[in-house]
């Protein structure tokens, strides 16, 4: 499962490229965030999280959404962060 947050469309584009390569489901996290909904996801395959880098970190909205959501199934996860030049100190988030 590919879960993405995109402010300008760049991260959505990256998520769609990954979706086409690995043939998995792509979900826009902002659809949940704007409606105040928490996610309850299940995936047999690894989770892929895609987002832009905001001030050298994950966007706070996306981080809060991920922390409040439930993820079951596969315990593997990959994070893909789009950026202009570097992701800075985003690893701790």
PARO-33091 format. One line per 8 residues: number of its first residue (from 0); their letters; for each residue x, z, y of C-alpha. Coordinates in Angstrom, 2 decimals, decimal comma. Example, Ala and Ser with C-alpha at 12.3 -4.5 7.8 and 13.67 -1.06 7.14 Angstrom:
REM residues 2
0 = AS = 12,30 7,80 -4,50 ~ 13,67 7,14 -1,06
REM end
This chain:
REM residues 93
0 = XXXXXXXX = 0,00 0,00 0,00 ~ 1,28 -0,96 3,43 ~ 0,10 1,26 6,27 ~ 1,03 0,14 9,76 ~ 0,69 1,16 13,39 ~ 1,33 -1,49 16,03 ~ 1,11 -1,31 19,81 ~ 2,02 -4,90 20,65
8 = XXXXXXXX = 1,58 -6,73 17,34 ~ 5,24 -6,82 16,29 ~ 4,83 -4,11 13,64 ~ 1,60 -5,74 12,44 ~ 3,53 -8,99 12,01 ~ 6,25 -7,17 10,04 ~ 3,61 -5,49 7,86 ~ 1,93 -8,83 7,15
16 = XXXXXXXX = 5,26 -10,41 6,17 ~ 5,83 -7,53 3,73 ~ 2,24 -7,85 2,48 ~ 2,81 -11,52 1,64 ~ 6,10 -10,77 -0,11 ~ 4,98 -7,87 -2,29 ~ 1,29 -8,84 -2,65 ~ -0,08 -5,44 -1,70
24 = XXXXXXXX = -2,84 -4,17 0,60 ~ -2,15 -3,92 4,35 ~ -4,06 -1,25 6,33 ~ -4,13 -0,76 10,11 ~ -3,69 2,98 10,76 ~ -5,06 2,61 14,30 ~ -8,52 1,90 12,84 ~ -8,42 5,48 11,52
32 = XXXXXXXX = -6,71 7,00 14,57 ~ -9,13 5,60 17,17 ~ -12,08 6,99 15,21 ~ -10,47 10,40 14,63 ~ -10,44 9,89 10,87 ~ -7,87 11,28 8,46 ~ -6,68 9,02 5,70 ~ -7,14 9,66 1,99
40 = XXXXXXXX = -5,07 7,02 0,22 ~ -4,19 6,26 -3,38 ~ -1,58 3,74 -4,44 ~ 0,00 3,01 -7,80 ~ 2,87 1,23 -6,02 ~ 5,25 2,66 -3,41 ~ 3,83 3,28 0,05 ~ 5,29 1,23 2,90
48 = XXXXXXXX = 4,88 2,61 6,43 ~ 5,53 0,22 9,31 ~ 5,65 1,21 12,97 ~ 7,44 0,53 16,23 ~ 10,14 2,85 17,54 ~ 8,90 4,78 20,59 ~ 11,58 6,74 22,47 ~ 13,83 6,64 19,40
56 = XXXXXXXX = 11,23 8,10 17,04 ~ 7,96 7,42 15,23 ~ 5,04 7,12 17,64 ~ 3,51 10,59 17,94 ~ 0,00 9,26 17,14 ~ 1,24 7,70 13,91 ~ 3,27 10,77 12,94 ~ 0,25 13,04 13,48
64 = XXXXXXXX = -1,95 10,68 11,46 ~ 0,52 10,60 8,55 ~ 0,85 14,38 8,51 ~ -2,93 14,85 8,46 ~ -3,57 12,23 5,75 ~ -3,50 12,64 1,97 ~ -1,43 10,34 -0,24 ~ -1,85 10,32 -4,00
72 = XXXXXXXX = -0,43 8,21 -6,78 ~ 3,09 6,91 -6,33 ~ 5,56 9,37 -4,79 ~ 7,91 6,67 -3,45 ~ 7,74 5,61 0,20 ~ 9,58 3,23 2,50 ~ 9,59 3,29 6,29 ~ 10,09 0,09 8,29
80 = XXXXXXXX = 10,56 0,53 12,02 ~ 10,56 -2,35 14,46 ~ 12,64 -2,04 17,61 ~ 14,49 -3,89 20,33 ~ 17,97 -2,74 19,33 ~ 18,06 0,59 17,46 ~ 15,81 3,26 15,95 ~ 17,82 6,10 17,50
88 = XXXXX = 17,15 9,54 16,04 ~ 13,87 8,69 14,29 ~ 14,87 9,77 10,77 ~ 13,85 13,45 11,20 ~ 10,30 12,47 12,11
REM end
